[in-house]
């Protein structure tokens, strides 16, 4: 299920490095990064899962696949500390 795991890790690493190029990340922010990322991924996953299972097939909106955010949850669960995001 973890297709392109390195691609996601590279995106995360590049985002952090780019952000730190503009503003330093505080120690509290570094400590909170993992739980915030996991929470955000869970929120999107659950929203997409709800829409995927409850939106009628005749609806005009595009139903998005929740598996992308499931992958992100798994990745964030495997990255425990701020330094893990930079490896």
ABEGO torsion letter per residue (X at the ends): XBBGAAAAAAAAAAAAAAAAAABBBBAAAAAAAAAAAAAAAAAAAAAAAAAAAABBAABABBBBBAAAAAAAAAAAAABABAAAAAX
